[in-house]
Amino acid sequence: MDGRPRPRRTSALIKRFDVWFGGIFLMLGGAALAVNLTVYLASATDPEGRLALNLAVPAPTLIGLAFSVMGGVFVLIGLRRARLEDRLLQVGTTAEAAVMSVERTGARVNHRHLWRVCYSYDALVGGSYTGESGYLSEEEAHSYRTGERVYVRYDPERPSVSMWLGREELLS
Protein backbone atom coordinates (compact mmCIF):
# COMPACT_ATOMS: atom_id res chain seq x y z
CA MET A 1 0.00 0.00 0.00
CA ASP A 2 3.02 2.31 -0.58
CA GLY A 3 3.49 3.41 3.04
CA ARG A 4 0.15 5.15 3.51
CA PRO A 5 -1.69 4.23 6.72
CA ARG A 6 -4.45 1.72 6.27
CA PRO A 7 -7.81 3.53 6.11
CA ARG A 8 -10.63 2.70 8.43
CA ARG A 9 -13.20 0.59 6.61
CA THR A 10 -16.51 2.19 5.77
CA SER A 11 -19.21 1.10 8.21
CA ALA A 12 -22.01 -1.22 7.15
CA LEU A 13 -24.50 1.57 7.89
CA ILE A 14 -22.88 3.74 5.23
CA LYS A 15 -22.68 0.89 2.73
CA ARG A 16 -26.38 0.12 3.27
CA PHE A 17 -27.43 3.78 3.18
CA ASP A 18 -30.24 3.08 0.69
CA VAL A 19 -31.89 0.54 2.99
CA TRP A 20 -31.99 2.56 6.20
CA PHE A 21 -32.66 5.88 4.45
CA GLY A 22 -35.57 4.29 2.58
CA GLY A 23 -36.76 2.61 5.77
CA ILE A 24 -37.00 5.98 7.51
CA PHE A 25 -39.08 7.44 4.69
CA LEU A 26 -41.23 4.32 4.53
CA MET A 27 -41.96 4.57 8.27
CA LEU A 28 -42.69 8.31 8.06
CA GLY A 29 -45.06 7.75 5.15
CA GLY A 30 -46.78 4.88 6.93
CA ALA A 31 -47.13 6.95 10.09
CA ALA A 32 -48.64 9.87 8.14
CA LEU A 33 -51.12 7.51 6.48
CA ALA A 34 -52.03 5.91 9.82
CA VAL A 35 -52.60 9.29 11.50
CA ASN A 36 -54.59 10.49 8.51
CA LEU A 37 -56.76 7.35 8.55
CA THR A 38 -57.38 7.77 12.28
CA VAL A 39 -58.41 11.41 11.82
CA TYR A 40 -60.63 10.47 8.90
CA LEU A 41 -62.38 7.66 10.78
CA ALA A 42 -62.85 9.83 13.89
CA SER A 43 -64.27 12.75 11.88
CA ALA A 44 -66.33 10.82 9.35
CA THR A 45 -69.25 10.41 11.74
CA ASP A 46 -69.44 14.14 12.56
CA PRO A 47 -71.63 15.90 9.93
CA GLU A 48 -70.31 19.34 10.87
CA GLY A 49 -66.70 18.22 10.44
CA ARG A 50 -67.12 16.76 6.94
CA LEU A 51 -66.21 19.94 5.05
CA ALA A 52 -63.07 20.44 7.14
CA LEU A 53 -62.34 16.76 6.77
CA ASN A 54 -62.67 16.89 2.97
CA LEU A 55 -60.21 19.78 2.89
CA ALA A 56 -57.77 18.31 5.39
CA VAL A 57 -57.46 14.69 4.18
CA PRO A 58 -55.95 14.94 0.65
CA ALA A 59 -52.69 16.73 1.49
CA PRO A 60 -51.53 14.40 4.30
CA THR A 61 -52.62 11.40 2.24
CA LEU A 62 -50.54 12.51 -0.74
CA ILE A 63 -47.56 13.28 1.47
CA GLY A 64 -47.85 9.91 3.22
CA LEU A 65 -48.13 8.10 -0.11
CA ALA A 66 -45.18 9.99 -1.60
CA PHE A 67 -42.97 9.23 1.41
CA SER A 68 -44.04 5.58 1.41
CA VAL A 69 -43.37 5.12 -2.29
CA MET A 70 -40.02 6.90 -2.16
CA GLY A 71 -38.96 4.94 0.92
CA GLY A 72 -40.09 1.66 -0.61
CA VAL A 73 -38.08 2.33 -3.77
CA PHE A 74 -34.92 3.05 -1.77
CA VAL A 75 -35.40 -0.07 0.37
CA LEU A 76 -35.95 -2.26 -2.70
CA ILE A 77 -32.88 -0.85 -4.46
CA GLY A 78 -30.74 -1.43 -1.37
CA LEU A 79 -32.03 -4.95 -0.76
CA ARG A 80 -31.63 -5.86 -4.43
CA ARG A 81 -28.01 -4.66 -4.31
CA ALA A 82 -27.35 -6.65 -1.12
CA ARG A 83 -28.84 -9.79 -2.67
CA LEU A 84 -26.72 -9.29 -5.81
CA GLU A 85 -23.57 -8.90 -3.70
CA ASP A 86 -24.36 -12.10 -1.77
CA ARG A 87 -24.79 -13.97 -5.05
CA LEU A 88 -21.56 -12.57 -6.49
CA LEU A 89 -19.68 -13.61 -3.35
CA GLN A 90 -20.93 -17.17 -3.89
CA VAL A 91 -20.64 -17.62 -7.66
CA GLY A 92 -18.71 -14.59 -8.94
CA THR A 93 -15.24 -14.47 -10.42
CA THR A 94 -12.61 -12.29 -8.75
CA ALA A 95 -10.70 -9.96 -11.07
CA GLU A 96 -8.18 -7.18 -10.80
CA ALA A 97 -9.51 -3.75 -11.61
CA ALA A 98 -7.97 -0.31 -12.05
CA VAL A 99 -9.25 2.74 -10.19
CA MET A 100 -10.49 5.29 -12.74
CA SER A 101 -11.70 8.02 -10.39
CA VAL A 102 -12.85 8.90 -6.89
CA GLU A 103 -16.14 10.80 -6.90
CA ARG A 104 -18.31 12.53 -4.35
CA THR A 105 -21.95 11.45 -4.43
CA GLY A 106 -24.98 13.58 -3.70
CA ALA A 107 -25.76 11.57 -0.55
CA ARG A 108 -24.73 12.78 2.90
CA VAL A 109 -24.76 11.27 6.36
CA ASN A 110 -24.25 13.56 9.38
CA HIS A 111 -23.43 16.44 7.01
CA ARG A 112 -20.62 14.42 5.43
CA HIS A 113 -20.70 13.49 1.77
CA LEU A 114 -20.50 9.86 0.79
CA TRP A 115 -18.01 8.90 -1.90
CA ARG A 116 -17.51 6.16 -4.48
CA VAL A 117 -14.63 4.75 -6.48
CA CYS A 118 -15.14 4.10 -10.19
CA TYR A 119 -13.14 1.23 -11.67
CA SER A 120 -12.57 -0.73 -14.88
CA TYR A 121 -11.78 -4.41 -15.27
CA ASP A 122 -11.33 -7.06 -17.95
CA ALA A 123 -13.44 -10.23 -17.82
CA LEU A 124 -11.94 -13.64 -18.57
CA VAL A 125 -14.44 -14.13 -21.40
CA GLY A 126 -13.22 -10.92 -23.01
CA GLY A 127 -14.36 -7.36 -22.88
CA SER A 128 -13.67 -4.41 -20.64
CA TYR A 129 -16.25 -3.23 -18.15
CA THR A 130 -16.70 -0.47 -15.60
CA GLY A 131 -18.32 -0.34 -12.19
CA GLU A 132 -18.45 1.64 -9.00
CA SER A 133 -17.83 0.84 -5.37
CA GLY A 134 -21.08 1.97 -3.86
CA TYR A 135 -21.02 4.33 -0.89
CA LEU A 136 -17.70 4.80 0.92
CA SER A 137 -16.56 7.18 3.62
CA GLU A 138 -14.40 10.07 2.45
CA GLU A 139 -11.40 8.66 4.30
CA GLU A 140 -11.60 5.27 2.62
CA ALA A 141 -12.42 6.64 -0.84
CA HIS A 142 -9.49 9.07 -0.80
CA SER A 143 -7.08 6.31 0.13
CA TYR A 144 -7.39 5.06 -3.48
CA ARG A 145 -5.41 6.62 -6.32
CA THR A 146 -6.20 6.68 -10.03
CA GLY A 147 -4.56 3.68 -11.68
CA GLU A 148 -4.25 1.71 -8.43
CA ARG A 149 -5.00 -2.01 -8.72
CA VAL A 150 -7.98 -3.24 -6.68
CA TYR A 151 -10.24 -6.30 -6.68
CA VAL A 152 -13.81 -6.81 -7.83
CA ARG A 153 -16.11 -9.78 -8.32
CA TYR A 154 -18.21 -10.09 -11.43
CA ASP A 155 -20.90 -12.42 -12.71
CA PRO A 156 -19.33 -14.86 -15.23
CA GLU A 157 -22.66 -15.09 -17.08
CA ARG A 158 -23.11 -11.29 -17.19
CA PRO A 159 -19.61 -9.79 -16.85
CA SER A 160 -20.93 -6.23 -16.78
CA VAL A 161 -22.43 -6.94 -13.32
CA SER A 162 -19.78 -6.49 -10.64
CA MET A 163 -19.18 -5.58 -7.02
CA TRP A 164 -16.34 -3.77 -5.32
CA LEU A 165 -13.98 -5.65 -3.02
CA GLY A 166 -11.14 -3.16 -2.66
CA ARG A 167 -7.53 -3.91 -1.80
CA GLU A 168 -6.12 -7.37 -1.24
CA GLU A 169 -5.48 -6.75 2.45
CA LEU A 170 -9.13 -5.73 2.89
CA LEU A 171 -10.44 -9.02 1.44
CA SER A 172 -9.91 -10.95 4.64
matplotlib code that plots the C-alpha trace (Angstrom):
import matplotlib.pyplot as plt

x = [0.0, 3.0, 3.5, 0.2, -1.7, -4.5, -7.8, -10.6, -13.2, -16.5, -19.2, -22.0, -24.5, -22.9, -22.7, -26.4, -27.4, -30.2, -31.9, -32.0, -32.7, -35.6, -36.8, -37.0, -39.1, -41.2, -42.0, -42.7, -45.1, -46.8, -47.1, -48.6, -51.1, -52.0, -52.6, -54.6, -56.8, -57.4, -58.4, -60.6, -62.4, -62.8, -64.3, -66.3, -69.2, -69.4, -71.6, -70.3, -66.7, -67.1, -66.2, -63.1, -62.3, -62.7, -60.2, -57.8, -57.5, -55.9, -52.7, -51.5, -52.6, -50.5, -47.6, -47.8, -48.1, -45.2, -43.0, -44.0, -43.4, -40.0, -39.0, -40.1, -38.1, -34.9, -35.4, -36.0, -32.9, -30.7, -32.0, -31.6, -28.0, -27.4, -28.8, -26.7, -23.6, -24.4, -24.8, -21.6, -19.7, -20.9, -20.6, -18.7, -15.2, -12.6, -10.7, -8.2, -9.5, -8.0, -9.3, -10.5, -11.7, -12.8, -16.1, -18.3, -22.0, -25.0, -25.8, -24.7, -24.8, -24.3, -23.4, -20.6, -20.7, -20.5, -18.0, -17.5, -14.6, -15.1, -13.1, -12.6, -11.8, -11.3, -13.4, -11.9, -14.4, -13.2, -14.4, -13.7, -16.2, -16.7, -18.3, -18.5, -17.8, -21.1, -21.0, -17.7, -16.6, -14.4, -11.4, -11.6, -12.4, -9.5, -7.1, -7.4, -5.4, -6.2, -4.6, -4.3, -5.0, -8.0, -10.2, -13.8, -16.1, -18.2, -20.9, -19.3, -22.7, -23.1, -19.6, -20.9, -22.4, -19.8, -19.2, -16.3, -14.0, -11.1, -7.5, -6.1, -5.5, -9.1, -10.4, -9.9]
y = [0.0, 2.3, 3.4, 5.2, 4.2, 1.7, 3.5, 2.7, 0.6, 2.2, 1.1, -1.2, 1.6, 3.7, 0.9, 0.1, 3.8, 3.1, 0.5, 2.6, 5.9, 4.3, 2.6, 6.0, 7.4, 4.3, 4.6, 8.3, 7.7, 4.9, 6.9, 9.9, 7.5, 5.9, 9.3, 10.5, 7.4, 7.8, 11.4, 10.5, 7.7, 9.8, 12.7, 10.8, 10.4, 14.1, 15.9, 19.3, 18.2, 16.8, 19.9, 20.4, 16.8, 16.9, 19.8, 18.3, 14.7, 14.9, 16.7, 14.4, 11.4, 12.5, 13.3, 9.9, 8.1, 10.0, 9.2, 5.6, 5.1, 6.9, 4.9, 1.7, 2.3, 3.1, -0.1, -2.3, -0.9, -1.4, -5.0, -5.9, -4.7, -6.7, -9.8, -9.3, -8.9, -12.1, -14.0, -12.6, -13.6, -17.2, -17.6, -14.6, -14.5, -12.3, -10.0, -7.2, -3.8, -0.3, 2.7, 5.3, 8.0, 8.9, 10.8, 12.5, 11.4, 13.6, 11.6, 12.8, 11.3, 13.6, 16.4, 14.4, 13.5, 9.9, 8.9, 6.2, 4.8, 4.1, 1.2, -0.7, -4.4, -7.1, -10.2, -13.6, -14.1, -10.9, -7.4, -4.4, -3.2, -0.5, -0.3, 1.6, 0.8, 2.0, 4.3, 4.8, 7.2, 10.1, 8.7, 5.3, 6.6, 9.1, 6.3, 5.1, 6.6, 6.7, 3.7, 1.7, -2.0, -3.2, -6.3, -6.8, -9.8, -10.1, -12.4, -14.9, -15.1, -11.3, -9.8, -6.2, -6.9, -6.5, -5.6, -3.8, -5.7, -3.2, -3.9, -7.4, -6.7, -5.7, -9.0, -11.0]
z = [0.0, -0.6, 3.0, 3.5, 6.7, 6.3, 6.1, 8.4, 6.6, 5.8, 8.2, 7.2, 7.9, 5.2, 2.7, 3.3, 3.2, 0.7, 3.0, 6.2, 4.5, 2.6, 5.8, 7.5, 4.7, 4.5, 8.3, 8.1, 5.2, 6.9, 10.1, 8.1, 6.5, 9.8, 11.5, 8.5, 8.5, 12.3, 11.8, 8.9, 10.8, 13.9, 11.9, 9.3, 11.7, 12.6, 9.9, 10.9, 10.4, 6.9, 5.0, 7.1, 6.8, 3.0, 2.9, 5.4, 4.2, 0.7, 1.5, 4.3, 2.2, -0.7, 1.5, 3.2, -0.1, -1.6, 1.4, 1.4, -2.3, -2.2, 0.9, -0.6, -3.8, -1.8, 0.4, -2.7, -4.5, -1.4, -0.8, -4.4, -4.3, -1.1, -2.7, -5.8, -3.7, -1.8, -5.0, -6.5, -3.4, -3.9, -7.7, -8.9, -10.4, -8.8, -11.1, -10.8, -11.6, -12.1, -10.2, -12.7, -10.4, -6.9, -6.9, -4.4, -4.4, -3.7, -0.6, 2.9, 6.4, 9.4, 7.0, 5.4, 1.8, 0.8, -1.9, -4.5, -6.5, -10.2, -11.7, -14.9, -15.3, -17.9, -17.8, -18.6, -21.4, -23.0, -22.9, -20.6, -18.2, -15.6, -12.2, -9.0, -5.4, -3.9, -0.9, 0.9, 3.6, 2.4, 4.3, 2.6, -0.8, -0.8, 0.1, -3.5, -6.3, -10.0, -11.7, -8.4, -8.7, -6.7, -6.7, -7.8, -8.3, -11.4, -12.7, -15.2, -17.1, -17.2, -16.8, -16.8, -13.3, -10.6, -7.0, -5.3, -3.0, -2.7, -1.8, -1.2, 2.5, 2.9, 1.4, 4.6]

ax = plt.figure().add_subplot(projection="3d")
ax.plot(x, y, z, "-o")
ax.set_aspect("equal")
plt.show()
